[in-house]
Amino acid sequence: MQVALTGLSQSGKSTLFRAITEGHVHSDAGVTHHADKAIVKVPDERVDRLAAIYKPKKHTYATIEFLDLPGLSFVDEPSRQEARRTVAQARQAAMLVVIVRAFQNDSVASYRNRIDPARDLEELNTELVLADLELVLNRIERLEKQIQKPIKSVDQDKHELALMQRCSQALENMRPLREIIQNEEEEKVVRSFGFLTLKPRRVVVNTNEDRLSAACPLTAEQAGGETFLLSSKLEAELAELDAAEREEFLKDMGVKEIARDRLIQMCYRTLNLISFLTVGEDEVRAWTIPGGCHAVDAAGEIHSDIQRGFIRAETVHYDDFMASGDMKGAKAAGKVRLEGKTYPVRDGDIINFRFNV
């Protein structure tokens, strides 16, 4: 699963990317329009605590990929066309994180000589809508020609054309496609296009460190949902500290975890991803599966042989395990269950798969 970071130029987006990736440096920073990517660990206290109990040879976190798109500018037609090409790189991403600037810094030039998160977000929203509209109109033109031909797919093409015309009408009225795609069947029809306004997204407001306790300058209504307030500069500085220094700094600030950790976890949840856990002396590991995944499919994440030879899933939830002290205590308390193939795995389930091949 890939999360694309996007925003107007000078929004602090790449500074945030550096914080999320704990100092990752662009692999080709000299290329102006290069989009960088990095695999990021999903912070999980459960893995840490289980590793402290089992003392395994290694412990492994769930991961997601972040894509850092170059800053966008729409100040004139050439820059707008370049921005369209840039943002098109996000079409294969599963989610967008939009960064808007609210920080004051005289040494960092501001976009259009303004610090206005609401106007910046409105401009970016408009451009994303127009980028999708261009794609929809091209598809409509092709479908209108296609349905004139006596081919087997004509009924399917007519159905898609009607859906695309509805998409066009919505976009022309500045409505994102996430508001009008009504069911899974329609989503399947449009999935391959990677429409930007159909993707789940979150808005990050990048502010000054001394403004973190102030009210967010964007309302949920303006952002179209939950907003996330942070200082990318502060997060990048924290990412450069070692674990002990960081913990001491957070303690002095009176906070439990850094914003980058909460942001990564929020993206993980927004993508409807959950983690089940496996434990042992060799490894403690978090495995990524979609919410609602059945036990037999979760087994396949570990190995296809386990899925093929699935017998039962010996399962205890992390909370019950910790309350019992260890696996022996959990079994004594009757918290360990044997589940079948269709058991819907819960986030935080500790599972030992029984199988035979």
N, C-alpha and C positions, 0 to 999 in steps of 0.2 A: 504494500500500500504506500502510495506516495502523496505527500502533502506539499503543495506549491506555495511558497511565500511570494507575495506580489505587493507592489505599492508604487507610489509616485517617487520620482528621484528625490534624494535627500530625506527620505522618510526614516532612515535608520534600519532599514530592512536587512542589509547585509551584516550590520553589527549584531542584530538579533540572531541571524543565521550562525554567526561565529559563536555566539553564546550558547545556542541550542546544540551546536556540534562540539562545544568545549574547545574552541580554538582552531577548528578546521580552517585551513587557508585555501582560498580558491586555487584550483589546480591549474588554471590558465588565466590568471588575473589580468594579463596584458590584453586579453581579447575583450573588447568593450561590451559586446552583446552575448558573452558567454554565460550560460546558466549552469551553476554548480550544483552538485548533489552530494549527499552524505547519508550514511546509515546511522541512525541515532538509537541509543538504548532507551527503553521506556522505564523511567525510575519506578521501582516497585519495592516497597519496604518489606513485603512478604518474602521475596527472594532473599533479602538481606538477613531476615530473622531466621528463616529456615536454614540458610547456610551456616549461621552461628550455631544452630543445633546439630546439624549433620556433619559439619566441617568437611565438605566434599573437596575433591581435587580441583573442581572448578564450579562456578555458578554462572548461569547465563540468563540474561534478561530478554524480554520480548523486544523487538525492534520495529521501527518504521523509517521510511526514507523521506528526507526533506530536500526539496528542490528550491534553490535560491535564484529567482529570476532577476535579471538586471532591472534597475529602476526605470519606470515608465515616464514618458513625457509626451504631452499632447499639445504643445504650445504652437505648433505649425503642422502643415500637412506632411512634410518629410518625417518629422519626429513621430507623428501619429501613425504613419505607415510602418515605421520601424517598431513602434510599440506594439502594433497589431501582430507583427511577426514574432516579437518577443513573447507576448502573452499566449500566443498559439502553442508555445511549448508546454503550457500547463494543461492542454486538452486531455492528456493521458493521465493526469493526476487525479486522485480520488477526492481531493478536498483542497479548498483554497483558504489560506490565511492572509487577510488583507491588512497591511500595516499602514496606519495613517499617522502623520506627524502632529504632535502637540507640544514638543519641546522647544524651548528658546535657546539658541546658541548662535551668537553673532559670527562665529568662525565657520559655521556651516550654512551655506547659501540656502535660502528657502525657495520652494517651488512657487513660481509666479509671484515671488516677493510677498508671500503671505504665510501665516501660521493659522490655519483654519481647518480643523479636522472634518467638519461637516461638509464644507465645500469640496475639499479634496476627495472625500468618499463619494460625494455626488458625481464628481467628474469621472472618477474611476468606474463607478457603477454604469454611467452612461456609455462609456467606451466599451465596457464588457458586453452590454446589451447590443451595441452596434456591431461588435465583432460577431456575435451570435446571429444577428439579423442577416448579415452578409452571407453567412453560411446557409441559413435557412432559405433565403431568396435564390441562391444558386441551386439548392436542392429542389425547390419548387419548379424552377425553370426546367430542370432535367426531367422531373416526374411528369410535367405537363406534356412533354414530347414523348415520353415513354409510354403513357397510357393510350396514345394514338396507335400503337403497334399491336398487332394480334399475337401477344405472347402470353404464356401461361401465368405469369405473375401479375397480370393486369389488375385483378381484384385487390391483391395485396398492395400494389402501387397506388391504387385509388384510395385505399385506407390510409396509407402513409401520407399521401398528398393532402387529405383532409386534416390530418394531424399537423402537418407542416404549415398549412394555412392558418390554423388556430395559433400555432407558435408565432407565426409572422405577425398576426394581429396583436398578440400580447406584447411582443418586443417593440412594435411600432408605438405602443402605448406605454413604453418604458417599464413593462412588468417583466421580472426575471422568470425564466422558464420553470424554476422550482415551484412557482405559484400555480402553474396550469397543467403540469403533467400529473394526471390524476390517479394512475394505477401502475402496477408492475408491467402490464402488457404494453402500455405506452412507453414506459421507461426503456423496455427492451428494444422498441422500434428506434428510439433516438440515441441509444447508448453509444453506438460506434462514432457518433459525431463529436463526442466530448464537449458538449455545450458548457460554456463557462458559467452561465447563470443558472444551470441546473445543479451544479455541484454544491454539496454542503459547504458552508464557510463560516469562519469566525473573524471578527474584526479586532485587531490589536491596536490600542492607542498608545503610542510611544511618547512618554512624557519625561519631564525632568525628575531626578531623584527626589527633590524636595517637594514634589507635587503628587507623590504616590498616595498620600492619605487624603488628598482633595477629591471632590466629586469628579467623576469621569466627564470630560467635555462632550461626549457623544451619548445620546440616550439609546436605549434598546430599540426604540422605534426607528431612529435614524440609521442605526446599524443593521436593522433587519434581524435582530436577535441579540444574543449574549455578546457583551464586549469584554475585552481583557485589557486591563491597564498595567503597564510596566514601563521600566526605563531600560532600553536595550543597552545603553552605555554601562549602567550599573550591572546588568546581567553578564555582559562581556567581561567586565572586571572580575566578577565573582567566579566566572568560569576559569579564569587563569590562576585562581588560588588552589592550594592543595586542600584535601578534604578537611584536615584539622583546622586550617585557617578559615575556611569557609564556614565550618560549623560554629567557630567562635564569633565570626562576624554576624552570622544569623542570630546567634544568641544575644549579642549586643543589640541587634535590631528588634528583637522580640518576635521573630517569625520562625516558623518551623521548617519551611522549605522555600527554595528560591523559585522565582516566577517561571523560569524556564522549565522546571520540572512540572509545575502545574499546567503550563501550556502544552507540553508534550503529552501529558496524561489526558488533557481535554481533547486534543486531536485524536488520540487513540479511542476515546469514548465516542466522539462525534462520528468516527468511521464505523461505529457499531462493532468494535473489536473488543474481545475479552481474552483473559489469560487463564489457562489451567496450568497446574504445577505438577512436576514430577520430582521426587526426592530420592536421595540415596548417597552412599559414600563417594561414588564417582562424580555425581553431578546433581545440583539443584537447578531446575530450569523452569522458566515461564514459556509456555507455548501459545502462540497467537491463533485464535479461531474467531469466526464471526459469531455474534450473539445468536443463540438459538441452535447452535451446531449440535448434532447428535453425537453420542459417545463413539460410535463406530467411525464417524468421519474425523473426530478428534484423534482417534488412534492412528488414522492415516497420516496425520501431520507428523507423527514420530517416524513411522515406517509403513510402507504398503503391506508388508507381511503381517504386521500387527492388525491392520484393518481386515485383511483377508482371513486371518485365522482367529478373529475376535470371538472370545467366549463371554467374558464379563469385565466390567470396569469396577475395580475395588476403589471406592470413593469416600473421601471425607472432606468436608469443607474446611478451609484454612482456619476460620474462626473457631470451629469445634476442635480442631487439632490443637490450636494454641491454648484454648481453655482447658484441654485435657492434659497438656504438658508434653505429650509425645504420642506416637502411634499406638503404643501399647495401652496408654491411658484412654485414647480415643476408642479403641476396640472394646475395652472394659466398660466404657460408658455407653456402648451401643451406637456410637456415632459413625462407624464405618459401615458402608452399605455396599451390596453387590448390585450393580445396575446393568441393564441390557443395552442392546444396540441403539434403541431409540431414546435413551435418556438424554434430555436437553442439558448439556453441560453448563454449569454456572461459573461465573467469574470467581476465581479463588478456589475451585475444586482441586484437591490433591488426588491424583488418580494413579493407580497401578493397574495396567491392563493385563488381563489374563488372556492368553491366546495360544493357538496350536496350529502349526503349519507343517 
